[in-house]
């Protein structure tokens, strides 16, 4: 009982504070205090609890390294004129009406190639949001398209760490999981394309003067031409050669430094300052469009990762979730196994505050609900993997929003992420209804 009270109190205070506009770090700190207090009541010492928390934080070191690289990359792509050049070339080809659909397709393709939502948001996401802003396209729709597209590949790309995580916890085949995910995502993908296409046209602003003005402004400030696109090459080519995200970003950063020195005439101290504090153009009008990036820009989301990761150590050490598993069987019998997995994935993602821990919690609590490991793998891909980015305080959402400068509410318009679990649940309920109908007919035939 104490376990449910503690978890419920955390979810309640988290939702209330976020709704009131309180910075996410505050309710996370409150949650940390709640979980430590639970551990103390259960007889654990303070030193032991701190070791549990530290063990959880240590698992996030790889993510934190990625955030540092992403902060540097997004700053130097701005400083090198890379983002500016892509905007100048692409803006005339995209109208405000088709911008949300174009953003979704471009980020989906990039995320499938790179296999990472964070890398996609830091590269194609930044570019797409800059283009959308320059032409006055609906920022909420385009932000949702970036979020949805970033997790399109994060869910099903062979390069994705999420796909590898699900394969690992369910002991399944990556190839079989990929085929299942493609089949389950076909209808949601078609519906998403239709929604972004229709909504973009319906909410498109009149005229394109803003885009023309922005293109002219950027073209005159960053005048080095196509050489600015050189840093893009590693993030497009290296993933195809199975090179990891971090190495691809390091190669891109190195080329961006070269472009900054050779084509932009920047000094090494200026480049270092931009990498740490973010790039700020000297022209005030350009600065309003192109300022940002830097390691400092990732400080808030890094703190969120550290706090949320500490929860995993506390959960494992105190056994706070052990009582939840006992209720899973009866829940599955009422709402189908996938319904039970989804019902667990939502609060797990809210409590865990990150995709990895949410997925691992859902897997642990729902083990044995499905007839096969492959079915559980698809359940996790269609629940925990796509639900976590819809939780505003989760790093899966907050990091992408921070990187690309999307509106905070863009999770509400990430239609693909909403449609995946909804379609799977509808299909599961329909299959159960058909099975029950078939059994009823069989029983009638036997009694006739």
ZISUL-V137866 format. One record per residue. SS is DSSP state (H for helix, E for strand, - for the rest). PHI is phi in degrees with one decimal (999 if undefined). NEAR is the number of other ideal C-beta (glycine too) atoms within 12 Angstrom. Layout:
# ZISUL-V137866
ss=SS phi=PHI near=NEAR
ss=SS phi=PHI near=NEAR
This chain:
# ZISUL-V137866
ss=- phi=999 near=11
ss=H phi=-62.7 near=21
ss=H phi=-60.3 near=27
ss=H phi=-66.4 near=21
ss=H phi=-65.0 near=17
ss=H phi=-65.0 near=35
ss=H phi=-64.6 near=34
ss=H phi=-64.1 near=22
ss=H phi=-63.8 near=23
ss=H phi=-63.8 near=37
ss=H phi=-60.6 near=28
ss=H phi=-64.4 near=22
ss=H phi=-67.5 near=28
ss=H phi=-66.7 near=39
ss=H phi=-63.8 near=23
ss=H phi=-63.8 near=17
ss=H phi=-66.2 near=23
ss=H phi=-64.0 near=30
ss=H phi=-63.2 near=15
ss=- phi=-84.7 near=13
ss=- phi=84.9 near=13
ss=- phi=-72.8 near=19
ss=- phi=-52.4 near=22
ss=H phi=-58.9 near=37
ss=H phi=-60.3 near=27
ss=H phi=-64.7 near=23
ss=H phi=-64.2 near=33
ss=H phi=-67.6 near=38
ss=H phi=-64.3 near=26
ss=H phi=-60.2 near=26
ss=H phi=-61.9 near=40
ss=H phi=-59.8 near=37
ss=H phi=-63.1 near=25
ss=H phi=-60.7 near=31
ss=H phi=-70.5 near=42
ss=H phi=-66.2 near=33
ss=H phi=-61.3 near=23
ss=H phi=-61.1 near=33
ss=H phi=-62.2 near=34
ss=H phi=-64.9 near=22
ss=H phi=-62.3 near=18
ss=- phi=-81.7 near=22
ss=- phi=97.7 near=13
ss=- phi=-84.9 near=24
ss=- phi=-79.8 near=15
ss=H phi=-62.8 near=15
ss=H phi=-62.3 near=13
ss=H phi=-64.0 near=20
ss=H phi=-65.8 near=32
ss=H phi=-66.0 near=22
ss=H phi=-67.2 near=21
ss=H phi=-59.6 near=34
ss=H phi=-62.3 near=34
ss=H phi=-64.0 near=21
ss=H phi=-64.9 near=22
ss=H phi=-68.8 near=34
ss=H phi=-63.8 near=30
ss=H phi=-62.4 near=19
ss=- phi=-73.1 near=25
ss=- phi=-95.5 near=35
ss=H phi=-60.4 near=18
ss=H phi=-64.5 near=21
ss=H phi=-65.9 near=34
ss=H phi=-64.2 near=29
ss=H phi=-59.7 near=23
ss=H phi=-63.5 near=36
ss=H phi=-63.8 near=41
ss=H phi=-62.5 near=32
ss=H phi=-63.3 near=38
ss=H phi=-64.5 near=47
ss=H phi=-60.2 near=39
ss=H phi=-65.9 near=41
ss=H phi=-60.7 near=51
ss=H phi=-66.2 near=50
ss=H phi=-72.5 near=44
ss=H phi=-75.5 near=47
ss=H phi=-63.8 near=51
ss=H phi=-69.3 near=48
ss=H phi=-63.5 near=47
ss=- phi=-76.6 near=43
ss=- phi=81.4 near=40
ss=H phi=-64.7 near=49
ss=H phi=-63.5 near=49
ss=H phi=-58.6 near=43
ss=H phi=-65.9 near=35
ss=H phi=-63.8 near=37
ss=H phi=-63.7 near=39
ss=H phi=-61.0 near=35
ss=H phi=-77.4 near=24
ss=H phi=-90.2 near=31
ss=H phi=-55.5 near=37
ss=- phi=-65.8 near=18
ss=- phi=-91.1 near=18
ss=- phi=-120.5 near=32
ss=- phi=-93.9 near=26
ss=- phi=-55.9 near=34
ss=- phi=-68.0 near=28
ss=- phi=-100.8 near=31
ss=H phi=-57.6 near=44
ss=H phi=-58.4 near=50
ss=H phi=-66.6 near=37
ss=H phi=-62.3 near=34
ss=H phi=-62.3 near=54
ss=H phi=-62.4 near=47
ss=H phi=-66.9 near=30
ss=H phi=-66.4 near=39
ss=H phi=-70.4 near=49
ss=H phi=-64.5 near=39
ss=H phi=-64.0 near=23
ss=H phi=-64.2 near=43
ss=H phi=-67.4 near=45
ss=H phi=-68.7 near=35
ss=H phi=-71.1 near=34
ss=H phi=-87.5 near=46
ss=- phi=74.5 near=37
ss=- phi=-141.9 near=46
ss=H phi=-70.8 near=54
ss=H phi=-65.8 near=55
ss=H phi=-62.9 near=48
ss=H phi=-65.5 near=50
ss=H phi=-62.2 near=50
ss=H phi=-73.2 near=54
ss=H phi=-111.4 near=51
ss=H phi=-64.7 near=46
ss=H phi=-63.3 near=48
ss=H phi=-62.0 near=51
ss=H phi=-61.3 near=43
ss=H phi=-64.8 near=52
ss=H phi=-68.0 near=48
ss=H phi=-66.5 near=45
ss=H phi=-62.2 near=47
ss=H phi=-60.3 near=50
ss=H phi=-65.9 near=35
ss=H phi=-64.9 near=40
ss=H phi=-103.3 near=40
ss=- phi=73.2 near=26
ss=- phi=-67.8 near=39
ss=- phi=-61.4 near=32
ss=H phi=-68.2 near=34
ss=H phi=-66.7 near=30
ss=H phi=-65.2 near=43
ss=H phi=-67.9 near=47
ss=H phi=-63.3 near=44
ss=H phi=-63.4 near=47
ss=H phi=-65.9 near=53
ss=H phi=-63.3 near=58
ss=H phi=-61.9 near=56
ss=H phi=-65.6 near=53
ss=H phi=-65.3 near=51
ss=H phi=-62.1 near=55
ss=H phi=-93.9 near=53
ss=H phi=-61.4 near=48
ss=H phi=-77.4 near=41
ss=H phi=-59.9 near=48
ss=H phi=-78.8 near=51
ss=H phi=-129.2 near=41
ss=- phi=-70.8 near=38
ss=- phi=-60.3 near=27
ss=- phi=-86.3 near=32
ss=- phi=-75.7 near=37
ss=H phi=-69.8 near=32
ss=H phi=-66.9 near=43
ss=H phi=-62.1 near=39
ss=H phi=-67.7 near=28
ss=H phi=-63.4 near=31
ss=H phi=-63.4 near=43
ss=H phi=-59.2 near=32
ss=H phi=-68.3 near=21
ss=H phi=-75.3 near=31
ss=H phi=-104.5 near=36
ss=- phi=57.0 near=17
ss=- phi=-120.6 near=30
ss=- phi=-91.8 near=20
ss=H phi=-62.4 near=28
ss=H phi=-65.0 near=16
ss=H phi=-64.7 near=23
ss=H phi=-63.0 near=39
ss=H phi=-61.5 near=30
ss=H phi=-62.5 near=20
ss=H phi=-65.0 near=32
ss=H phi=-67.0 near=39
ss=H phi=-62.3 near=23
ss=H phi=-63.1 near=21
ss=H phi=-73.4 near=36
ss=H phi=-96.7 near=36
ss=H phi=-61.8 near=21
ss=H phi=-64.8 near=20
ss=H phi=-56.9 near=34
ss=H phi=-65.9 near=30
ss=H phi=-62.4 near=16
ss=H phi=-64.2 near=24
ss=H phi=-64.1 near=40
ss=H phi=-59.2 near=30
ss=H phi=-64.9 near=20
ss=H phi=-67.0 near=28
ss=H phi=-65.0 near=43
ss=H phi=-64.1 near=27
ss=H phi=-70.0 near=19
ss=H phi=-66.3 near=30
ss=H phi=-62.1 near=37
ss=H phi=-67.4 near=21
ss=H phi=-68.5 near=15
ss=- phi=-106.8 near=25
ss=- phi=-69.1 near=28
ss=- phi=-73.7 near=24
ss=- phi=-81.0 near=12
ss=- phi=80.7 near=14
ss=- phi=-136.9 near=24
ss=H phi=-62.7 near=15
ss=H phi=-62.8 near=22
ss=H phi=-65.5 near=32
ss=H phi=-63.9 near=18
ss=H phi=-65.5 near=20
ss=H phi=-65.6 near=33
ss=H phi=-60.3 near=30
ss=H phi=-64.6 near=23
ss=H phi=-65.2 near=27
ss=H phi=-68.7 near=38
ss=H phi=-63.1 near=24
ss=H phi=-80.5 near=18
ss=H phi=-81.8 near=30
ss=- phi=-102.9 near=40
ss=- phi=-113.7 near=20
ss=- phi=-83.5 near=28
ss=H phi=83.9 near=18
ss=H phi=-66.2 near=20
ss=H phi=-60.7 near=24
ss=H phi=-66.2 near=36
ss=H phi=-84.3 near=31
ss=- phi=-56.2 near=31
ss=- phi=-63.3 near=43
ss=H phi=-74.0 near=34
ss=H phi=-55.4 near=25
ss=H phi=-60.8 near=33
ss=H phi=-76.7 near=45
ss=H phi=-93.7 near=26
ss=H phi=-93.4 near=20
ss=H phi=-61.6 near=26
ss=H phi=-59.4 near=34
ss=H phi=-67.1 near=19
ss=H phi=-95.9 near=16
ss=- phi=67.1 near=16
ss=- phi=-84.0 near=23
ss=- phi=-66.6 near=26
ss=H phi=-60.8 near=41
ss=H phi=-63.8 near=31
ss=H phi=-67.1 near=23
ss=H phi=-63.0 near=38
ss=H phi=-67.3 near=38
ss=H phi=-61.1 near=27
ss=H phi=-64.1 near=28
ss=H phi=-65.5 near=39
ss=H phi=-61.7 near=38
ss=H phi=-61.1 near=25
ss=H phi=-68.0 near=31
ss=H phi=-64.0 near=44
ss=H phi=-62.1 near=32
ss=H phi=-61.1 near=26
ss=H phi=-62.3 near=35
ss=H phi=-60.3 near=38
ss=H phi=-76.6 near=23
ss=H phi=-77.8 near=18
ss=- phi=-93.3 near=27
ss=- phi=-100.0 near=34
ss=- phi=70.7 near=17
ss=- phi=-80.4 near=30
ss=- phi=-87.2 near=14
ss=H phi=-60.3 near=14
ss=H phi=-60.5 near=13
ss=H phi=-64.4 near=23
ss=H phi=-64.8 near=30
ss=H phi=-63.3 near=21
ss=H phi=-63.0 near=23
ss=H phi=-63.0 near=38
ss=H phi=-63.5 near=36
ss=H phi=-88.9 near=22
ss=H phi=-96.9 near=24
ss=- phi=104.3 near=30
ss=E phi=-87.4 near=42
ss=- phi=-130.9 near=24
ss=- phi=-61.3 near=30
ss=- phi=-72.9 near=16
ss=- phi=-80.5 near=17
ss=H phi=-62.8 near=13
ss=H phi=-67.9 near=17
ss=H phi=-68.2 near=30
ss=H phi=-61.0 near=18
ss=H phi=-64.3 near=19
ss=H phi=-99.0 near=37
ss=H phi=-109.5 near=42
ss=- phi=-68.5 near=27
ss=E phi=142.0 near=35
ss=- phi=78.8 near=43
ss=- phi=95.8 near=34
ss=H phi=-59.8 near=30
ss=H phi=-61.0 near=25
ss=H phi=-65.3 near=35
ss=H phi=-98.3 near=40
ss=H phi=-63.2 near=22
ss=H phi=-64.6 near=26
ss=H phi=-68.6 near=41
ss=H phi=-65.8 near=32
ss=H phi=-63.5 near=28
ss=H phi=-62.8 near=42
ss=H phi=-61.2 near=44
ss=H phi=-62.9 near=33
ss=H phi=-65.4 near=39
ss=H phi=-66.3 near=50
ss=H phi=-69.1 near=38
ss=H phi=-63.3 near=38
ss=H phi=-61.3 near=51
ss=H phi=-62.1 near=37
ss=H phi=-65.3 near=33
ss=H phi=-68.0 near=42
ss=H phi=-62.3 near=40
ss=H phi=-66.3 near=27
ss=H phi=-75.1 near=29
ss=H phi=-93.2 near=33
ss=- phi=67.2 near=22
ss=- phi=-64.3 near=38
ss=- phi=-97.4 near=36
ss=- phi=-63.3 near=20
ss=- phi=-77.3 near=18
ss=- phi=-74.6 near=28
ss=H phi=-59.6 near=26
ss=H phi=-62.2 near=14
ss=H phi=-91.8 near=21
ss=H phi=-70.1 near=31
ss=H phi=-60.9 near=19
ss=H phi=-67.0 near=13
ss=H phi=-66.2 near=23
ss=H phi=-62.2 near=30
ss=H phi=-67.4 near=14
ss=H phi=-92.7 near=15
ss=H phi=-121.5 near=21
ss=H phi=76.4 near=31
ss=H phi=-56.0 near=35
ss=H phi=-65.4 near=41
ss=H phi=-58.6 near=32
ss=H phi=-67.5 near=34
ss=H phi=-61.2 near=47
ss=H phi=-64.9 near=40
ss=H phi=-63.8 near=31
ss=H phi=-83.0 near=41
ss=H phi=-63.3 near=44
ss=H phi=-63.3 near=28
ss=H phi=-65.9 near=31
ss=H phi=-62.3 near=44
ss=H phi=-68.3 near=43
ss=H phi=-68.6 near=39
ss=H phi=-79.1 near=46
ss=H phi=-70.1 near=51
ss=- phi=66.3 near=48
ss=- phi=-154.6 near=48
ss=H phi=-67.1 near=50
ss=H phi=-63.9 near=38
ss=H phi=-66.1 near=42
ss=H phi=-59.7 near=47
ss=H phi=-67.5 near=45
ss=H phi=-65.8 near=36
ss=H phi=-65.3 near=41
ss=H phi=-62.2 near=48
ss=H phi=-64.5 near=39
ss=H phi=-64.9 near=31
ss=H phi=-77.7 near=40
ss=H phi=-108.1 near=40
ss=- phi=-59.1 near=26
ss=- phi=93.8 near=21
ss=- phi=-73.9 near=36
ss=- phi=-94.9 near=28
ss=- phi=-73.1 near=13
ss=- phi=-139.4 near=19
ss=H phi=-65.8 near=26
ss=H phi=-63.5 near=27
ss=H phi=-66.1 near=29
ss=H phi=-65.9 near=39
ss=H phi=-60.2 near=44
ss=H phi=-66.5 near=41
ss=H phi=-58.0 near=49
ss=H phi=-67.8 near=54
ss=H phi=-63.4 near=53
ss=- phi=-93.0 near=45
ss=- phi=-128.5 near=48
ss=H phi=-59.7 near=53
ss=H phi=-63.6 near=53
ss=H phi=-97.8 near=52
ss=H phi=-78.3 near=43
ss=H phi=-54.7 near=49
ss=H phi=-68.2 near=49
ss=H phi=-91.4 near=41
ss=- phi=-93.3 near=40
ss=- phi=-56.3 near=37
ss=- phi=-90.6 near=43
ss=- phi=-72.9 near=46
ss=H phi=-62.9 near=45
ss=H phi=-61.3 near=48
ss=H phi=-94.5 near=47
ss=H phi=-60.4 near=42
ss=H phi=-66.1 near=49
ss=H phi=-64.3 near=53
ss=H phi=-62.0 near=42
ss=H phi=-64.5 near=43
ss=H phi=-64.6 near=46
ss=H phi=-98.1 near=47
ss=- phi=72.8 near=35
ss=- phi=-81.1 near=43
ss=- phi=-61.1 near=28
ss=H phi=-61.1 near=24
ss=H phi=-89.6 near=21
ss=H phi=-65.7 near=41
ss=H phi=-59.5 near=37
ss=H phi=-70.6 near=23
ss=H phi=-110.7 near=35
ss=- phi=-84.1 near=47
ss=H phi=-59.2 near=40
ss=H phi=-60.4 near=47
ss=H phi=-69.7 near=48
ss=H phi=-76.1 near=27
ss=H phi=-73.4 near=32
ss=H phi=-57.3 near=42
ss=H phi=-67.6 near=38
ss=H phi=-63.4 near=27
ss=H phi=-66.9 near=30
ss=H phi=-63.3 near=38
ss=H phi=-65.1 near=31
ss=H phi=-61.5 near=23
ss=H phi=-65.8 near=27
ss=H phi=-66.4 near=31
ss=H phi=-65.6 near=21
ss=H phi=-66.2 near=16
ss=H phi=-65.1 near=19
ss=H phi=-66.3 near=22
ss=H phi=-63.3 near=15
ss=H phi=-64.7 near=14
ss=H phi=-64.1 near=15
ss=H phi=-65.5 near=15
ss=H phi=-65.5 near=14
ss=H phi=-64.6 near=14
ss=H phi=-67.1 near=14
ss=H phi=-65.0 near=14
ss=H phi=-64.4 near=14
ss=H phi=-64.6 near=13
ss=H phi=-66.1 near=12
ss=H phi=-63.3 near=11
ss=H phi=-67.2 near=10
ss=H phi=-72.5 near=9
ss=H phi=-85.2 near=8
ss=- phi=-73.3 near=7
